[in-house]
Amino acid sequence: MSYGNQPGDTGGHGTPPPGGGYGPPGGNYPPGGYPPPGGYGAPPTPPNNHLVMAIVTTILCCLPLGVVSIVFASQVNSKWAMGDYQGAVASSESAKKWWIAAMISGLVVAVLYIILVVVVGISIGTSSYNSSY
């Protein structure tokens, strides 16, 4: 006794499906023929490498943290090409984490610099105002 559908089995519905029931006629996907079914055969998309933001934050915000972000961003595509999908995703997440840290630290330094300039400007302005009398 055999279980399941066998090659050439009609399943009680007339003629067997084209190609013997194992895909399109001819057995392979012919050029211009049947597309791969959704989710099968289509390669997954690589993660974002965040290289542009890594470079921007390196130039404009914080050099040391931006360089670390560039290093992780440059690893994403090579890991993906080698088939290390988890490593590529991990490098992408690290690159994003480091460029965000570079941007935040750059903004903090800029705000502190502005506060320093204002405080020093006020103190110089008040000391010269008091000394003139």
Backbone as a chain_set.jsonl record, in Angstrom:
{"seq": "MSYGNQPGDTGGHGTPPPGGGYGPPGGNYPPGGYPPPGGYGAPPTPPNNHLVMAIVTTILCCLPLGVVSIVFASQVNSKWAMGDYQGAVASSESAKKWWIAAMISGLVVAVLYIILVVVVGISIGTSSYNSSY", "coords": {"N": [[0.853, -1.174, 0.0], [0.579, 2.233, -0.851], [1.179, 5.535, 0.252], [0.003, 8.914, -0.078], [0.396, 11.184, -2.914], [1.448, 9.9, -5.992], [3.879, 10.028, -8.681], [2.278, 10.833, -11.667], [-0.176, 10.261, -10.653], [-3.545, 10.98, -10.664], [-5.196, 11.802, -8.711], [-7.858, 11.454, -8.725], [-8.991, 13.386, -10.288], [-8.945, 13.552, -13.066], [-6.644, 14.247, -15.579], [-3.066, 14.061, -14.968], [-1.181, 16.728, -13.367], [0.597, 19.262, -15.321], [3.999, 18.588, -16.164], [4.369, 16.464, -14.545], [3.574, 16.961, -11.967], [5.503, 18.144, -10.458], [6.288, 20.996, -10.351], [6.599, 23.505, -12.988], [5.847, 22.846, -16.506], [8.375, 20.957, -18.041], [10.044, 20.891, -15.89], [12.01, 22.717, -14.882], [12.313, 26.228, -14.025], [11.575, 28.019, -16.727], [13.227, 30.589, -18.708], [11.554, 33.617, -18.487], [9.308, 32.296, -17.854], [7.553, 30.764, -15.347], [7.39, 32.68, -12.403], [9.336, 32.583, -9.337], [7.63, 31.237, -6.51], [6.058, 33.341, -4.027], [8.299, 34.356, -1.568], [9.884, 32.125, -1.862], [12.938, 31.202, -3.264], [13.545, 33.827, -3.914], [16.106, 36.049, -3.23], [16.998, 37.177, 0.062], [16.83, 40.581, 1.176], [19.697, 42.602, 1.659], [20.837, 44.025, 4.803], [20.662, 47.518, 5.752], [23.62, 49.37, 5.394], [24.377, 51.735, 6.59], [26.405, 53.481, 5.878], [26.549, 56.068, 4.773], [25.498, 57.815, 6.747], [27.353, 57.236, 8.718], [29.694, 58.326, 7.656], [28.945, 61.03, 7.437], [28.456, 61.739, 10.148], [30.998, 61.323, 11.118], [32.47, 63.34, 9.885], [31.077, 65.701, 10.615], [30.339, 65.563, 13.323], [31.532, 63.754, 15.513], [34.646, 62.585, 15.472], [36.099, 60.187, 16.52], [34.02, 58.334, 17.315], [32.576, 58.221, 14.971], [34.387, 57.029, 13.208], [34.494, 54.436, 14.216], [31.89, 53.693, 13.601], [32.035, 53.755, 10.792], [33.772, 51.611, 10.353], [32.217, 49.39, 11.203], [30.096, 49.702, 9.4], [31.334, 49.212, 6.971], [31.732, 46.498, 7.115], [29.327, 45.241, 6.676], [28.356, 44.655, 3.979], [30.337, 42.88, 3.033], [30.169, 40.735, 4.82], [27.564, 39.932, 4.268], [27.829, 39.106, 1.614], [29.441, 36.871, 1.951], [27.691, 35.167, 3.104], [27.18, 35.308, 5.767], [24.698, 36.076, 7.34], [23.583, 36.767, 9.847], [25.782, 37.978, 11.035], [26.062, 40.17, 9.329], [23.717, 41.585, 9.852], [24.151, 42.15, 12.549], [26.453, 43.784, 12.371], [25.342, 45.902, 10.941], [23.486, 46.891, 12.809], [25.274, 47.671, 14.814], [26.756, 49.641, 13.482], [24.751, 51.548, 13.12], [24.163, 52.136, 15.794], [26.59, 53.327, 16.609], [26.841, 55.574, 14.882], [24.671, 57.059, 15.709], [25.41, 57.533, 18.356], [27.667, 59.095, 17.85], [26.468, 61.314, 16.651], [24.836, 62.294, 18.734], [26.781, 62.88, 20.694], [28.212, 64.85, 19.341], [26.25, 66.838, 19.118], [25.854, 67.409, 21.84], [28.378, 68.426, 22.549], [28.385, 70.692, 20.902], [26.232, 72.174, 21.978], [27.2, 72.61, 24.595], [29.445, 74.142, 23.958], [28.242, 76.43, 22.887], [26.879, 77.357, 25.152], [29.096, 77.878, 26.804], [30.353, 79.934, 25.343], [28.389, 81.924, 25.496], [28.233, 82.314, 28.305], [30.866, 83.092, 28.922], [30.976, 85.341, 27.316], [29.035, 86.95, 28.528], [30.178, 87.263, 31.061], [32.525, 88.618, 30.452], [31.447, 90.881, 29.322], [30.043, 91.993, 31.522], [32.115, 92.412, 33.319], [33.689, 94.3, 32.045], [31.877, 96.325, 31.907], [31.45, 96.941, 34.619], [34.002, 97.794, 35.336], [34.328, 100.17, 34.06], [33.17, 102.159, 35.518]], "CA": [[0.0, 0.0, 0.0], [1.381, 3.451, -0.872], [0.496, 6.704, 0.785], [0.315, 10.179, -0.733], [0.316, 11.217, -4.365], [2.578, 9.332, -6.714], [3.993, 10.628, -10.024], [1.275, 10.343, -12.597], [-1.44, 10.082, -9.945], [-4.468, 12.05, -11.0], [-5.901, 12.212, -7.516], [-9.279, 11.36, -8.969], [-9.472, 14.606, -10.937], [-8.678, 13.553, -14.5], [-5.263, 14.08, -16.033], [-2.079, 14.56, -14.01], [-0.76, 18.103, -13.633], [1.716, 19.345, -16.257], [5.32, 18.42, -15.575], [4.373, 15.35, -13.619], [3.212, 17.384, -10.627], [6.671, 18.669, -9.754], [6.663, 22.302, -10.884], [6.059, 23.843, -14.295], [6.244, 21.902, -17.563], [9.806, 20.963, -18.31], [10.752, 20.624, -14.648], [12.742, 23.887, -14.381], [11.663, 27.493, -14.343], [12.165, 28.51, -17.974], [13.341, 32.043, -18.751], [10.305, 34.26, -18.843], [8.2, 31.408, -17.527], [6.927, 30.937, -14.047], [8.239, 33.316, -11.385], [9.363, 31.79, -8.108], [6.52, 31.602, -5.624], [6.385, 34.36, -3.031], [9.087, 33.925, -0.431], [10.781, 31.027, -2.21], [13.846, 31.464, -4.366], [13.932, 35.225, -3.971], [17.115, 36.28, -2.189], [16.626, 38.195, 1.046], [17.494, 41.862, 0.942], [20.731, 42.863, 2.668], [20.507, 45.123, 5.715], [21.25, 48.827, 5.466], [24.958, 49.431, 5.991], [24.482, 53.022, 7.309], [27.707, 54.081, 5.581], [26.422, 57.513, 4.523], [25.385, 58.504, 8.038], [28.621, 57.064, 9.426], [30.639, 59.312, 7.115], [28.47, 62.372, 7.796], [28.703, 62.005, 11.569], [32.445, 61.397, 11.322], [32.943, 64.65, 9.44], [30.412, 66.837, 11.254], [30.008, 65.454, 14.75], [32.531, 63.204, 16.441], [35.557, 61.766, 14.688], [36.388, 58.821, 16.999], [32.845, 57.461, 17.255], [32.234, 58.071, 13.559], [35.302, 56.05, 12.601], [34.017, 53.112, 14.64], [30.698, 53.441, 12.809], [32.465, 53.438, 9.426], [34.337, 50.255, 10.358], [31.096, 48.435, 11.229], [29.323, 49.85, 8.165], [32.058, 48.572, 5.864], [31.687, 45.047, 7.277], [27.989, 44.703, 6.389], [28.24, 44.063, 2.649], [31.227, 41.729, 2.864], [29.593, 39.616, 5.573], [26.384, 39.477, 3.544], [28.277, 38.391, 0.428], [29.982, 35.582, 2.38], [26.611, 34.338, 3.626], [27.05, 35.492, 7.213], [23.563, 36.988, 7.425], [23.464, 37.271, 11.214], [26.893, 38.907, 11.235], [25.77, 41.394, 8.587], [22.691, 42.319, 10.599], [24.789, 42.649, 13.769], [27.313, 44.91, 11.985], [24.458, 47.009, 10.584], [22.964, 47.466, 14.049], [26.379, 48.346, 15.498], [27.052, 50.874, 12.746], [23.693, 52.512, 13.448], [24.349, 52.551, 17.192], [27.75, 54.206, 16.724], [26.637, 56.894, 14.265], [23.753, 57.794, 16.58], [26.217, 58.007, 19.486], [28.503, 60.193, 17.353], [25.629, 62.491, 16.445], [24.434, 62.814, 20.043], [27.934, 63.503, 21.349], [28.492, 66.088, 18.618], [25.256, 67.843, 19.519], [26.136, 67.792, 23.228], [29.558, 69.301, 22.528], [27.989, 71.969, 20.303], [25.412, 72.907, 22.954], [28.095, 73.054, 25.665], [30.272, 75.217, 23.421], [27.407, 77.639, 22.801], [26.679, 77.826, 26.533], [30.368, 78.442, 27.25], [30.559, 81.219, 24.672], [27.436, 82.885, 26.054], [28.618, 82.616, 29.686], [32.105, 83.88, 28.89], [30.633, 86.648, 26.745], [28.329, 87.723, 29.548], [31.101, 87.621, 32.138], [33.436, 89.654, 29.94], [30.645, 92.096, 29.162], [29.735, 92.589, 32.819], [33.338, 92.882, 33.977], [34.129, 95.555, 31.41], [30.869, 97.32, 32.266], [31.709, 97.342, 35.989], [35.304, 98.449, 35.482], [34.314, 101.5, 33.466], [32.657, 103.133, 36.486]], "C": [[0.895, 1.232, 0.0], [0.539, 4.61, -0.411], [0.91, 7.939, 0.019], [0.195, 10.071, -2.238], [1.597, 10.66, -4.953], [2.691, 10.032, -8.064], [2.981, 9.986, -10.968], [-0.076, 10.124, -11.958], [-2.348, 11.258, -10.258], [-5.222, 12.535, -9.79], [-7.399, 12.196, -7.705], [-9.839, 12.571, -9.689], [-9.117, 14.659, -12.413], [-7.219, 13.345, -14.796], [-4.289, 14.605, -14.976], [-1.675, 15.991, -14.349], [0.411, 18.132, -14.598], [3.043, 19.232, -15.517], [5.352, 17.309, -14.559], [4.051, 15.766, -12.194], [4.355, 17.979, -9.841], [7.117, 19.996, -10.37], [6.096, 22.521, -12.266], [6.467, 22.805, -15.334], [7.726, 22.039, -17.861], [10.631, 20.776, -17.05], [11.493, 21.802, -14.072], [11.936, 25.141, -14.675], [12.304, 28.024, -15.617], [12.29, 30.027, -17.932], [12.027, 32.658, -19.226], [9.089, 33.417, -18.508], [7.616, 31.749, -16.184], [7.868, 31.654, -13.081], [8.297, 32.429, -10.154], [8.205, 32.196, -7.213], [6.983, 32.571, -4.553], [7.137, 33.796, -1.846], [10.044, 32.795, -0.732], [11.663, 31.442, -3.375], [14.276, 32.91, -4.482], [14.95, 35.485, -2.87], [16.649, 37.331, -1.197], [17.397, 39.484, 0.78], [18.537, 42.101, 2.037], [20.329, 44.015, 3.576], [21.196, 46.412, 5.29], [22.618, 48.904, 6.136], [25.221, 50.745, 6.728], [25.8, 53.74, 7.031], [27.616, 55.595, 5.391], [26.357, 58.275, 5.845], [26.662, 58.362, 8.858], [29.642, 58.104, 8.958], [30.235, 60.73, 7.526], [28.762, 62.683, 9.266], [30.191, 62.033, 11.891], [32.957, 62.791, 10.98], [32.369, 65.775, 10.296], [30.304, 66.755, 12.771], [31.179, 65.006, 15.615], [33.402, 62.217, 15.69], [35.774, 60.358, 15.251], [35.19, 57.874, 16.895], [32.406, 57.233, 15.81], [33.122, 57.066, 12.857], [34.887, 54.63, 12.975], [32.783, 52.734, 13.824], [31.046, 53.086, 11.367], [33.02, 52.024, 9.349], [33.211, 49.221, 10.349], [30.294, 48.502, 9.931], [30.013, 49.167, 6.987], [32.054, 47.052, 5.962], [30.368, 44.444, 6.796], [27.951, 43.987, 5.048], [29.139, 42.847, 2.469], [30.704, 40.52, 3.628], [28.377, 39.056, 4.849], [26.796, 38.648, 2.331], [28.845, 37.013, 0.777], [28.911, 34.653, 2.934], [26.428, 34.427, 5.126], [25.949, 36.523, 7.474], [23.413, 37.57, 8.823], [24.58, 38.261, 11.528], [26.67, 40.227, 10.527], [24.739, 42.23, 9.322], [23.296, 42.916, 11.875], [25.693, 43.847, 13.464], [26.481, 46.126, 11.612], [23.915, 47.694, 11.833], [24.056, 48.208, 14.819], [26.735, 49.651, 14.812], [26.019, 51.948, 13.072], [23.861, 53.041, 14.863], [25.489, 53.555, 17.307], [27.544, 55.54, 16.035], [25.634, 57.711, 15.067], [24.507, 58.346, 17.787], [27.109, 59.174, 19.056], [27.69, 61.461, 17.17], [25.216, 63.114, 17.78], [25.608, 63.501, 20.731], [28.329, 64.8, 20.646], [27.53, 67.195, 18.984], [25.49, 68.322, 20.944], [27.325, 68.747, 23.281], [29.192, 70.665, 21.947], [27.168, 72.81, 21.274], [26.293, 73.433, 24.09], [28.991, 74.201, 25.197], [29.476, 76.522, 23.342], [27.168, 78.214, 24.194], [27.949, 78.476, 27.058], [30.61, 79.811, 26.633], [29.621, 82.275, 25.248], [27.851, 83.29, 27.462], [29.882, 83.471, 29.718], [31.823, 85.262, 28.323], [29.919, 87.526, 27.748], [29.29, 88.163, 30.643], [32.093, 88.685, 31.677], [32.681, 90.966, 29.793], [30.335, 92.755, 30.492], [30.985, 93.096, 33.514], [33.829, 94.173, 33.333], [33.118, 96.67, 31.717], [31.117, 97.835, 33.68], [33.021, 98.118, 36.126], [35.295, 99.863, 34.886], [33.8, 102.558, 34.437], [33.573, 103.303, 37.612]], "O": [[1.864, 1.289, 0.756], [-0.667, 4.659, -0.654], [2.032, 8.018, -0.48], [-0.074, 8.997, -2.774], [2.692, 10.926, -4.459], [1.702, 10.579, -8.552], [2.858, 8.763, -11.046], [-1.041, 9.827, -12.661], [-1.941, 12.412, -10.125], [-5.84, 13.599, -9.843], [-8.136, 12.836, -6.955], [-11.054, 12.767, -9.7], [-8.999, 15.755, -12.961], [-6.613, 12.382, -14.325], [-4.637, 15.483, -14.186], [-1.812, 16.419, -15.495], [1.15, 17.152, -14.701], [3.19, 19.716, -14.394], [6.296, 17.227, -13.774], [4.245, 14.966, -11.279], [4.191, 18.291, -8.662], [8.24, 20.089, -10.866], [5.196, 21.792, -12.683], [7.337, 21.975, -15.072], [8.251, 23.151, -17.922], [11.831, 20.522, -17.147], [11.605, 21.893, -12.85], [10.998, 25.121, -15.471], [13.462, 28.44, -15.594], [11.547, 30.688, -17.207], [11.471, 32.253, -20.247], [7.963, 33.785, -18.842], [7.231, 32.889, -15.925], [9.03, 31.268, -12.957], [7.405, 31.608, -9.942], [7.838, 33.37, -7.163], [8.165, 32.613, -4.212], [6.669, 32.864, -1.192], [10.939, 32.524, 0.068], [11.171, 31.977, -4.369], [15.3, 33.188, -5.105], [14.696, 35.18, -1.705], [15.97, 38.283, -1.582], [18.493, 39.459, 0.22], [18.28, 41.831, 3.21], [19.563, 44.888, 3.168], [22.187, 46.391, 4.56], [22.762, 48.547, 7.305], [26.222, 50.844, 7.438], [26.262, 54.524, 7.859], [28.516, 56.324, 5.808], [27.071, 59.259, 6.039], [27.018, 59.269, 9.611], [30.363, 58.686, 9.767], [31.082, 61.533, 7.917], [29.255, 63.763, 9.59], [30.603, 62.699, 12.84], [33.78, 63.352, 11.703], [33.09, 66.702, 10.665], [30.188, 67.785, 13.435], [31.746, 65.803, 16.363], [32.948, 61.136, 15.316], [35.638, 59.395, 14.496], [35.332, 56.741, 16.436], [31.915, 56.155, 15.474], [32.653, 56.323, 11.994], [34.927, 53.727, 12.14], [32.644, 51.586, 13.403], [30.417, 52.206, 10.781], [32.765, 51.313, 8.377], [33.252, 48.273, 9.564], [29.86, 47.471, 9.417], [29.351, 48.61, 6.111], [32.347, 46.379, 4.974], [30.306, 43.243, 6.533], [27.552, 42.824, 4.984], [28.743, 41.881, 1.817], [30.788, 39.395, 3.135], [28.177, 37.842, 4.817], [26.193, 37.613, 2.046], [28.739, 36.085, -0.024], [29.183, 33.484, 3.205], [25.614, 33.703, 5.699], [26.224, 37.682, 7.786], [23.14, 38.762, 8.963], [24.355, 39.263, 12.205], [27.035, 41.284, 11.043], [24.872, 43.451, 9.407], [22.989, 44.052, 12.237], [25.699, 44.822, 14.216], [26.858, 47.255, 11.923], [23.884, 48.922, 11.913], [23.795, 49.256, 15.41], [26.989, 50.656, 15.476], [26.364, 53.112, 13.275], [23.72, 54.239, 15.109], [25.365, 54.541, 18.035], [28.017, 56.56, 16.537], [25.734, 58.937, 15.105], [24.281, 59.484, 18.197], [27.286, 60.132, 19.809], [28.154, 62.555, 17.491], [25.247, 64.335, 17.929], [25.449, 64.586, 21.29], [28.742, 65.754, 21.306], [27.928, 68.349, 19.144], [25.341, 69.509, 21.232], [27.282, 69.76, 23.98], [29.647, 71.691, 22.454], [27.38, 74.017, 21.385], [26.143, 74.583, 24.502], [29.262, 75.129, 25.96], [29.984, 77.588, 23.691], [27.248, 79.427, 24.389], [27.881, 79.526, 27.697], [31.025, 80.743, 27.322], [30.036, 83.414, 25.464], [27.83, 84.475, 27.792], [29.955, 84.456, 30.453], [32.376, 86.252, 28.802], [30.174, 88.729, 27.81], [29.229, 89.303, 31.104], [32.456, 89.565, 32.456], [33.21, 92.034, 30.101], [30.364, 93.982, 30.579], [30.933, 94.1, 34.224], [34.338, 95.052, 34.029], [33.493, 97.841, 31.776], [31.008, 99.037, 33.924], [33.12, 99.014, 36.964], [36.179, 100.663, 35.191], [33.984, 103.75, 34.191], [33.296, 104.087, 38.52]]}, "num_chains": 1, "name": "protein.A"}
